[in-house]
Structure formats: C-alpha cells, structure tokens
C-alpha cells in the first residue's frame, strides 16, 4: 500500500454509554465518509453476540460495518469471536463455557492495522462490559493503544451515563477523541443544549450530532455524516 496524506492516522475505538445507543450506525457512517474522503479505512468488532445470521457474517453488525467500509477482510479478523447468545463475553464464558480470546483479538487488530491506514473498532455495550472477571472493554481499549470516541444519546439520564463513561476512560488513561450525540430518541434533551452541557461538564470535544434517518445507503450516510461531524477534529 502506498503511503498517502492520511498515513499518520490513528485507529479509533467506537464505544458507547450503553448498549443500543447506535454504535454500529455511527461506526458505519464514519467508515463510509472516511472512505469517500480518501482514507483506506478498515473495520473491526472484536466481540459480537446474538443470533447468528444464516448467510454471510454471523453478526449483522459486522456485515453492516464491512459493507460500509467496502472491505473484504476475513471474518475471523474483523470479528475474531462471536457468542451465540445476546450477552457480554463474561456471561457467555460462564454460561456457555466459551472462553473469551483476548489475545486473538489483539493479534487480529495488529494484522488489520497492516492492511489499512486506520481501523474503526466497534466495542460491545459500554466501557465496563466485562470480558473476563478482571478484564473489561476499558482494558481492551488500553491494550489496543488507541483513542476512544463515545457515542451517546439524547434521552434523560444520558448526562449521567456519559460522564461515568468519561470518568472510567480517564481512570484507565484512555484518550477520548470526542463525543458523538446520536439523536434517535423522541423527547429528551435538545441536542444543542445537551452538547453545551456535556462539553462544559466533561471538557471533552463534541464532534457533532447525528439525526435519525431511515436511509442507510452510502450516499445518505455520507451526506449526513459529512455535514454533521467535525472530521478535522475527529482526525486531529
């Protein structure tokens, strides 16, 4: 791969304040937009869980991410471990006796990093989702040595969840590139007020807010994310 103007980019870990805050949607939108502005971007979901799809990737999230980045990387690199129940790696370990393969995840990340200029890594749940009894998503981000992007939502309670996420990242000395507000809830905070409060309270940059959309096509995601997210701040 020839070096480009983007060759010094650092990969990012897309985490959230909770499960179902739209991490996959945000990671996919970022992947589409980065690809369209000329970045050779790869994707990864270290641990995925749920009901396996009958065709293609076991995880629907992994399929969405790979399609967004338009990569043909092997499933065992993009998603080193899939658990067939909707649960944390720790719960899957205790329930199904399937040991989480953290060393495999880290080696897969290194291999993917050699194939692309940057990798968008989507986490599972929030930063304190347990992988083993003494190893959490925070430990994984720390071992990957990459900054985090926090995806939050607008419903009441999100300030508490976001600040707790920020505090745990600070505790583990994980750099935070910024916060993205996913505005898909009805009711709750107005995004402008929420962005103001989160920036003032957390001292973390707000990268932008994403509106709810039905059209997840390339052109739609690119148009919305290019307009809504500060990519200069994201890639600084």
N, C-alpha and C positions, 0 to 999 in steps of 0.2 A: 504494500500500500504506500503510495507516495505521500509525503508529508504535505499538509495544507495549512492554510491560515488558522485552522482550528486545532492544530496538532497538540497544543498545550492544554486542551480542555481536560477537566477532571470529571470523572463519573459522579452521578448523584444518586442518593438513596431516597426514594419517594415513600415517606411514611405518613401516617395519619393520626388524628386524635382518637380514633376508634376504628372499628370495622365498619364497612358500608358508608364511608364518607366520600367515596368516589376516587380512590387512589388509582384504580385501573384506568378510569376515564381520563383523569388528569395526566397520568403517565403516557397514555396513548396520544393525547393531544399534543403533549410536549414532543413525543417521538416524531409525529407527523410533521410538526413545524420545524424541528431541528433538521430533519431530513430535507425538507423543502428549502431551507436556507443554506444547505450545502454541508451539513455535518454528517459524517459517517457514524450514525448512532446505532448502538445495539441495545437489546433489552434483556432483562432477567427477572424472574420471580423465583427466588431461592426455594421457598416452600409454598406449595399450593395445596388446597384441601377442598373436599366436597365430593359430589358425584361425578365420576369420570365420564367424559363425552365418548360416544360410541365411535366417532370418526375424528381423525386428526389428533391434535394435542389432547391429553387427558383433561387439562384445565382450560376452561373457556377464557379465563383471564390471560393466560399465556398465548392463546390463539389471537386474542384482540391485540395484545402488545406486539407480537411478531408481525401481524398484518400491518399495524400502524408504522412500524419501522421498516417494513418490507425486507425482512431478513429471512434467510433460510438456514439459520444456525440449528444444530441438532437439539432435539427436545431435552436430552439429558444435560445439555449445557445451560439452556435457557431456563429450564425448571428441573434442577437436579433431584428434587424429591416431591412426590405427590402422595398425599394421605387421602384415602377413600372415605373419610368422614369429615363433616364440617367442624373442625376443631383445631386448636393450637397444636404445634408439633409435640409439645409436652403431653397433652391429653391423648394424642394419637399414640404416643410411645407407651403411656400407661394402659391405655385401653386395648390397643391392637398389638402391643409388643413390637412396634416398629421403631427402632432407634433413629433419631434424627442424625443425619450425616453432615455435620457442620464442616468437617474437613473437606468433604466432596464439594460442598457449596463454595468454599473459599478457593479451591483449586479451579473450579468451573469459572468463577468470576475472573481469575487471572488469565485463563485461556481466552475467554470472551474479550477481555481487555486488549489482547494482542490482535484481535480481529477487527476492532472498531476504535474510532477516536475517543468515544465516550460511551458509557453504558448507563442506562436508566434502570436502576434496580428497584422493583416494587416490593415493599415489605408485606407482612401479613398482620392484619389488625393494627394495634398501636405499638408504641416503642417498648412497652413492658410485656408484650406477648411472650410467654415462656417457651423456650425451645427445649431446654432440659431443666433440671431443678436448680441449676446455678448459672444458667446462660440464657440471656434474653435477646430480643431484637436489638436492643441497645449494644449488647456485646458484639453482635454480628456487624452492625454498622461500624463500630470501633475497629474491629479486626479487618474490615474492608478498607479502612483508612480513607473514607470519602465523606463529603458533607451531606447533610440531610435537607430535604425540602419537606415542610409539614403541610399536609392537606387538612383543612378544617371546614366546618360547615357554618350555617347561619342560625341554627335553632338555639333557643335559650339554653344556656349551660355550656355553650361552646367556648366561652372565655375561660372558664374553669379548666376544661379539658385541654385547651390549647396551652395555657400557662403551665399546667402539670407536665405536658409533653416537652415544652421548652426547658423546664427545670430539670427533667430527667436527662435530656440531651446535654445540658450544662454539667450535670453531675458526672456523666460519663465522658465529658470533654469532647463531645461531638459537635463540630462546626455546623451551624444552621445557615444555609444559603438564603432562606426566606420562607414566607408563609403564603400559600395559595388558598383563597376562600372559594369553596365550591357552593354556589348559591342555588341549590336544588330544593331546599325546604320551603314549604309555604309557611308564612308567618315568620316569627323570629326577628332577628336583627336586620336592619338595613345595612347593606354591605359597606356603604361609606362610613357609617358610624362604627361598625364592627372593625373595619380596617384601622380607623383612627385609634380606637381603644386598644386593639391588640398591639399596634406599633408602639403606643405610649407605654403600655404595661410590660411588654416583653422586650422592647428595644431591638426587635428583630424586623428586618425589612418585609414589607408586604409586596409580594411580586405581582399581585393582581387578583381579580375575582372572575370566576367563570360562571356565566349564566346557564340555566338548564336548557339543554337542546335535545331534540329528538333525532336529528340528522347527524349520524356519526361517520359520515363519509369523509374521505381525505380532504376534499375542498372545504367542507363545512368546518371541520376541526381546525384546519389551517387558518381560515378566515377569522374564527373566533379567538383562537389562542394567540395569533399574531397581534391582534388588536387588544386583547385583554391582559396579556402577560408581558412584563418588562424583561425581555430576553437579554438585554445588556446587563441587567442586574443579576439575572439567573446565571449568566456565563462569565461573570466578572472574575 
